[in-house]
């Protein structure tokens, strides 16, 4: 086992290089960021007026959020709370589901497992789960790498529902040739658990949740294991991502991996990384469709913004150029959706008026 881990780690070093620095990273200085203490309700705040933002546009933003069935909303600037609002009986300690915004938790923990030498995302999924984890012909199954699961281009048939039992994982196209939003990504949790020798929740808690002081738990709901937490925990996760994988002076996940995860991961959907949605690209695809749409994902948002997007408008927006983390939890704003909705662009119009972007 130690030899296998050494070889895996050596392969990662040869593939990605020894340095965790990336010349294309944003110019965020982690030293300038504020981090709240773990197990504390104290979180420093910043006044919008001190940032030169338009105070007169805050109430229209909050009114819009309430009208659109929001339960909570936060804006962090350099880690400090500028806006924290709760609606419709929701409170600071109230728990809510992340839905598919929680895919980014799986992406991040996969990066941690790679950093620790347990996995290499360029390896076949069957290297960890064994042959026959799908119903695809063996030669086609062996084309599917962990990176394909993270990039949503496994080639498995997405029309067969969200249950990831073997009989539902059937071949449709060669891995890497077709992008489709598919629950099969959750097999990365099995990969991490098998490779680490821990169950998924234990590995997640010890490597991510506990280090960031997050609340919450994974709760099984039908075919999905969904993460639930309070709003501040979602903001803590977003802040760690903004900080390029650091929490205070502790490295959570490598900057190199995050740089890959938050950039285009394949040639089909330019606006998708490793389970992260990316703004500012020339085109994008949407869940359940094979149509390519021209233009950026969210025209009103900054081009460098990337996002965790979940069903019924669960949102984490990260904007490195503006030192921003923005979180929205709640019921669907306008209609059932699986990730992107018209609410994203409308919300960013309100945010722009407030922040002055």
Buried (B, 14 or more C-beta within 10 A) or exposed (E): EEEEBEEBBEBBEEEBEEEBEBEEEBEBEBEEBBBBEEEEEEBEEBEBEEBEBBEEBBEEBBEBBBEBBBBBBBBBBBBBBBBBBBBEEBEEEBBBBBBBBBBBBBBBBBBBBBBBBBBBBBBBBBBBBEEEBBBBEEEBBBBBBBBBBBBBBBBBBBEBEEEBEEEBBBBBBBBBEBBBBBBBBBBBBBBBBBBBEBEBBEBBBEBBBEBBBBBBBBEEEEEBBBBBBBBBBBBBBBBBBBBBBBBBEEBBBBBBBBBBBBBBBBEBBBBBBBBBBBBBBEBBBBBEEEEBBEEBBBEBBBEBBBBBBBBBBBBBBBBBEBBBBBBBBBEBBEEEBBBBBEBBBBBBBBBBBBBEB
